[in-house]
Amino acid sequence: MMLMLRARVPERANWAAFGPGRMAFPMAARAFLLGGPVRTGLEDNLHIPPGELATETGPLVARVAQLVELPCRRVSPARPVP
């Protein structure tokens, strides 16, 4: 589904994808593989790993960073959201 939707986004347009709960990490991986930005936070997912409650965003960001660094990409430093 995401591949089909990504194909409909105009060239050079900004886009993002996310998944709530147990779909947070699979959706982050899919967005990354399709060339999109990756984001995560407590508003999307409260557990890392499954069954372990996250008390702050840092462990979620670290997990997503692991996902995107596996295919040999580097993670950009975090920027404050305006």
Secondary structure per residue as TSV (DSSP state, phi and psi in degrees):
chain	resnum	aa	ss	phi	psi
A	1	M	-	360.0	-45.8
A	2	M	H	-63.8	-36.9
A	3	L	H	-60.0	-43.6
A	4	M	H	-63.5	-44.8
A	5	L	H	-66.4	-40.1
A	6	R	H	-61.5	-36.6
A	7	A	H	-64.5	-21.2
A	8	R	T	-89.8	-7.0
A	9	V	S	-78.5	131.0
A	10	P	-	-60.6	150.6
A	11	E	T	-53.0	141.5
A	12	R	T	64.3	9.7
A	13	A	-	-79.1	147.2
A	14	N	-	-80.8	135.5
A	15	W	-	-147.6	161.5
A	16	A	-	-152.8	160.4
A	17	A	-	-141.0	150.5
A	18	F	-	-151.4	161.6
A	19	G	-	-133.9	137.3
A	20	P	-	-82.6	154.1
A	21	G	G	59.0	-131.5
A	22	R	G	-66.7	-12.6
A	23	M	G	-91.8	-1.1
A	24	A	H	-58.0	-51.2
A	25	F	H	-73.1	-41.5
A	26	P	H	-60.7	-38.6
A	27	M	H	-70.1	-37.1
A	28	A	H	-61.7	-42.8
A	29	A	H	-63.9	-42.7
A	30	R	H	-63.5	-45.1
A	31	A	H	-59.3	-44.6
A	32	F	H	-59.7	-47.9
A	33	L	H	-64.0	-24.7
A	34	L	T	-92.3	8.1
A	35	G	T	87.6	12.1
A	36	G	-	-94.2	170.7
A	37	P	-	-74.1	156.4
A	38	V	-	-119.3	134.7
A	39	R	-	-142.2	157.8
A	40	T	-	-158.3	166.5
A	41	G	-	177.3	173.8
A	42	L	T	-63.7	-20.9
A	43	E	T	-70.8	-18.2
A	44	D	T	-99.5	-38.4
A	45	N	-	-151.4	135.4
A	46	L	-	-107.3	-4.8
A	47	H	B	-120.8	133.2
A	48	I	S	-153.6	120.5
A	49	P	S	-63.7	-179.3
A	50	P	T	-50.0	129.7
A	51	G	T	93.8	-17.3
A	52	E	S	-103.2	120.4
A	53	L	B	-74.7	127.5
A	54	A	-	-82.6	132.8
A	55	T	S	-102.8	-8.8
A	56	E	S	-153.1	169.7
A	57	T	S	-73.6	-28.8
A	58	G	H	-48.4	-50.6
A	59	P	H	-63.8	-31.8
A	60	L	H	-68.0	-43.2
A	61	V	H	-63.7	-41.3
A	62	A	H	-61.5	-39.6
A	63	R	H	-65.7	-44.2
A	64	V	H	-65.3	-38.0
A	65	A	H	-60.2	-39.9
A	66	Q	H	-61.1	-41.8
A	67	L	H	-61.3	-43.7
A	68	V	H	-82.0	-22.3
A	69	E	H	-80.4	-17.2
A	70	L	T	-57.3	-43.7
A	71	P	T	-82.2	23.5
A	72	C	T	71.3	35.5
A	73	R	-	-106.7	155.1
A	74	R	-	-99.7	147.3
A	75	V	-	-89.4	131.5
A	76	S	-	-74.9	149.2
A	77	P	-	-63.9	151.8
A	78	A	-	-66.5	146.8
A	79	R	-	-122.8	143.4
A	80	P	-	-64.3	143.6
A	81	V	-	-82.9	128.5
A	82	P	-	-66.8	360.0
